[in-house]
């Protein structure tokens, strides 16, 4: 996954930390269009299985 998001180690680390927190956490991800914001979130959701846990 690091190869897909070269230069995004800080952002990946922050998202990993947020997804591992218990309880409700609101995170805002903003930036210029077409830089991979949605892809970054989707990859992290699938990596941490958060999406699957919510459906069960």
ABEGO torsion letter per residue (X at the ends): XAAABBGAAAAAAAAAAAAABBEBBBBBBBEBBGAGAAAAAAAAAAAAGAAAAAAX
